[in-house]
Amino acid sequence: MNVERKMQEKLNSLEERVKKLEDALLSSATADVHVSKRKKSSAKEFLMTMNLKAETQKVLVLGFFLEHVEDMGSFNTSDLERVFRAAKEKLPKNMNDAVNKNIARGLIMEAESKKDAKKAWCLTSTGENVVINELKK
């Protein structure tokens, strides 16, 4: 009986460790891009955590910011313009073109419904992975 009890205790200990690791993995995506559930970062602070070279990348990252920090299900040109201004970033010359380039690369897709009578978009899972794994510093 003593051996069985020790084996059960060891099994319970291992299960706790695996659970902690799984929980850490699930929360790592938001931790990796410095999204805090307690206090929201500003758009500028969020951009500063990224390694960006093109305005299409800024559009993608700020779309991610709108979805994950500001909890928007989708975003439109007005939302993007607002967050660009909040970050004190130069607006893309043609916002729709920057979005369409991200759509062509499979990083953004059209949302199911319009938002404020305007076409709306959301990031694809590929787009989210690019932000999390490729663009962060």
Secondary structure, 3 states (H helix, E strand, C coil): CHHHHHHHHHHHHHHHHHHHHHHHHHHHHHHHCCCCCCCCCCHHHHHHCECCCCHHHHHHHHHHHHHHCCCCCCECHHHHHHHHHHCCCCCCCCHHHHHHHHHHCCCEEECCCCECCECCEEECHHHHHHHHHHHEC
